[in-house]
Amino acid sequence: MASKSFEIVILCGAISPEREVSIRSGRNVAELLSRHYPVRLIELNEDKLPPGLDPETSLIFPLVHGDFGEDGRLQRLLDARGFTYVGSGTESMELTIDKSRAKKRVQNCSVPVLAEIAFPGDKRVDFTFAAACKRLRSSKLFLKPRDKGSSIGCHRICDEESWARYVLPIGTGQWLLEPLCAGRDLTIGMLQGEPLAIVEIVPVHEFFDYESKYTPNGARHICPAPLDDVLTRTITNHAREIFHICHCRDWCRIDFLLDDTGKIYFLEVNTVPGFTKGSLYPESALGAVIGLDEVLCKIVAPALHRLIAK
């Protein structure tokens, strides 16, 4: 494709609670892409760029999930060194890793979002469970980190006991409380700004937690999700709008909640989705009748054009 020689360098691992999943994603993508392009897989053991890469011939495919890979730090290092890379840029990463900021941005394009209480974990919580419920107009709440992925640290807060167990002793980080809404978990892969198939996630546990995501039989995935044409069209239109308003690039996955009244809420953008053999983005692609080799070639194609144009 390119007149000059190049290789696709897949970066995975680094220091994060999602390290092992990142490595699995990287190995899977390397195996698939190596059928079409020269590929080198590098498993990072620290949050740094590896030595020996050439910005003129190395196309970087970041597959570092969570910290470092999705908060903009890796992309900022790549930008500073003049590398071309797959996926969203620094500013988009910094926006979307922060669920509260992303919700505010999305709300500007009239996509519904859940109400929230944002608070720092390193300060004493100065409101009660009852006050939080009143403010969020819900008798049950959902606690999540404001800037982490993979449902790490998420908990249902249904009473004073769970409030005392999970909220009061947090001690660090940035957190969100949202109403706990009954409904259906939906996600959709995005490819160059266009939606793939919608996947419905039916967890075995109370919600789609880390264990449900990354252990066999932790959740059932239904793809395409059983939705009527109106809901399907609404979600795909929302996804297109979110992709563009958050300045995403090449690919991502967007999560929604469909509540029991039929209202759709935006939850978050995953700028570096998992690509293991049980991950949701590959299922979204397969549901859209796109093979995994083909979808990966389409993910990297715009970045290859950017490399060639340098």
Residue pairs with C-beta under 8 A, 6 or more apart in sequence:
1 304
1 308
2 304
2 307
2 308
3 308
4 56
4 57
4 308
5 57
6 38
6 57
6 58
6 59
6 304
6 307
7 37
7 38
7 39
7 40
7 57
7 58
7 59
8 33
8 37
8 38
8 39
8 40
8 59
8 61
8 300
9 39
9 40
9 42
9 53
9 58
9 59
9 60
9 61
10 26
10 29
10 30
10 33
10 39
10 40
10 41
10 42
10 61
10 63
11 26
11 42
11 44
11 50
11 60
11 61
11 62
11 63
11 64
11 69
11 74
12 22
12 23
12 25
12 26
12 27
12 41
12 42
12 43
12 44
12 63
12 64
13 19
13 22
13 23
13 26
13 43
13 44
13 45
13 64
14 22
14 44
14 45
14 46
14 47
14 64
14 67
14 68
14 69
14 74
15 45
15 46
15 47
15 67
15 68
16 22
16 64
16 65
16 66
16 67
16 68
16 69
17 66
17 67
17 148
17 150
17 152
18 65
18 66
18 67
18 149
18 150
18 152
21 65
21 150
21 214
21 274
21 276
22 63
22 64
22 65
22 66
22 69
23 43
24 274
24 276
25 63
25 65
25 274
25 275
25 276
25 279
26 41
26 43
26 63
27 41
28 275
28 276
28 277
29 61
29 63
29 275
29 296
30 39
30 41
32 292
32 293
32 296
33 39
33 61
33 293
33 296
33 297
33 300
35 293
36 293
36 297
37 300
42 50
44 50
44 64
47 67
47 68
47 73
47 74
48 77
49 74
49 77
49 78
49 81
53 60
53 83
55 81
55 82
55 83
55 84
56 310
58 83
59 84
59 85
59 86
59 300
59 303
59 304
59 307
60 78
60 83
60 84
60 85
60 86
61 85
61 86
61 87
61 300
61 303
62 69
62 74
62 75
62 78
62 85
62 86
62 87
62 272
63 69
63 272
63 275
64 70
64 74
64 272
65 149
65 150
65 272
65 274
66 148
66 149
66 150
66 152
67 148
68 74
69 272
70 93
70 96
70 97
70 149
70 270
70 271
70 272
71 93
71 94
71 97
71 147
72 90
72 91
72 93
72 94
72 97
75 85
75 87
75 88
75 89
75 90
75 93
76 90
78 85
79 89
79 90
84 303
84 306
84 307
84 310
85 303
86 250
86 251
86 299
86 300
86 303
87 249
87 250
87 251
87 252
87 271
87 272
87 303
88 96
88 247
88 248
88 249
88 250
88 252
88 271
89 247
89 249
91 247
92 246
92 247
92 248
92 249
92 271
93 271
95 101
95 102
95 105
95 246
95 247
96 102
96 246
96 248
96 252
96 268
96 269
96 270
96 271
97 147
97 149
97 271
98 146
98 147
98 174
99 144
99 146
99 147
99 176
99 267
99 268
100 116
100 118
100 146
100 176
102 246
102 268
102 269
103 113
103 114
103 116
103 266
105 245
105 246
106 113
106 242
106 245
106 246
106 266
107 113
108 245
109 241
109 242
109 245
111 238
111 241
111 242
111 264
111 266
112 263
112 264
112 265
112 266
113 265
113 266
114 178
114 179
114 181
114 257
114 265
114 267
115 135
115 136
115 137
115 178
115 179
116 136
116 176
116 177
116 178
117 127
117 132
117 135
117 136
117 176
117 177
118 146
118 174
118 175
118 176
119 125
119 174
119 175
119 177
120 173
120 174
120 175
121 170
121 171
121 172
121 173
121 174
121 175
122 171
122 172
122 173
125 167
125 168
125 170
127 135
128 163
129 141
129 157
129 159
129 160
129 163
129 167
132 141
132 177
133 139
133 140
133 141
136 177
136 178
136 179
137 179
138 179
138 180
138 181
140 156
140 157
140 158
140 179
140 180
141 156
141 157
141 158
141 177
141 178
141 179
141 180
142 154
142 155
142 156
142 157
142 177
142 178
142 179
142 180
142 207
143 153
143 154
143 155
143 156
143 157
143 166
143 167
143 175
143 176
143 177
144 151
144 153
144 154
144 175
144 176
144 178
145 152
145 153
145 154
145 173
145 174
145 175
145 176
146 173
146 174
146 175
146 176
147 173
147 174
148 173
149 270
150 210
150 213
150 214
151 207
151 208
151 209
151 210
151 212
151 213
152 210
153 173
154 207
154 209
155 162
155 166
156 162
156 180
156 206
156 207
157 163
157 166
157 167
157 177
157 180
158 180
167 177
181 257
181 259
181 260
181 265
182 259
182 260
183 257
183 258
183 259
183 260
184 200
184 225
184 257
184 258
185 200
185 201
185 202
185 203
185 207
185 208
185 255
185 256
185 257
186 198
186 199
186 200
186 201
186 225
186 227
186 235
186 255
186 256
186 257
186 258
187 198
187 199
187 201
187 253
187 254
187 255
187 256
187 280
187 284
188 195
188 196
188 197
188 198
188 199
188 235
188 236
188 239
188 253
188 254
188 256
188 284
189 195
189 196
189 197
189 199
189 251
189 252
189 253
189 273
189 280
189 281
189 284
189 285
189 288
190 196
190 239
190 240
190 243
190 248
190 251
190 252
190 253
190 254
191 251
191 285
191 290
191 295
191 298
191 299
192 250
192 251
192 298
192 299
192 301
192 302
193 240
193 243
193 244
193 248
194 240
195 235
195 236
195 239
195 240
196 281
196 284
196 285
196 287
196 288
196 290
196 295
197 223
197 224
197 225
197 283
197 284
197 285
197 286
197 287
197 288
198 223
198 224
198 225
198 227
198 232
198 235
198 236
198 284
198 287
199 221
199 222
199 223
199 224
199 225
199 280
199 283
199 284
199 287
200 221
200 222
200 223
200 225
200 226
200 227
201 208
201 219
201 220
201 221
201 280
202 219
202 220
202 221
202 222
203 209
203 212
203 218
203 219
204 212
204 217
204 218
204 219
204 220
205 211
205 212
205 218
208 219
211 218
212 218
212 219
213 219
213 274
214 276
214 278
216 278
221 280
221 283
223 283
223 284
223 286
223 287
224 287
225 232
227 235
227 258
231 258
231 262
231 264
234 264
235 256
235 264
238 254
238 256
238 264
238 266
239 254
242 248
242 254
242 266
242 269
243 252
243 254
246 269
248 269
248 271
249 302
250 299
250 300
250 302
250 303
251 273
251 281
251 299
252 269
252 270
252 271
252 273
253 269
253 270
253 273
253 280
253 281
253 284
254 266
254 268
254 269
254 270
255 266
255 267
255 268
255 269
255 270
256 264
256 265
256 266
256 267
257 264
257 265
257 267
258 264
258 265
259 265
273 279
273 280
273 281
274 280
274 281
275 281
275 282
276 282
282 292
282 295
285 291
285 292
285 295
286 292
290 298
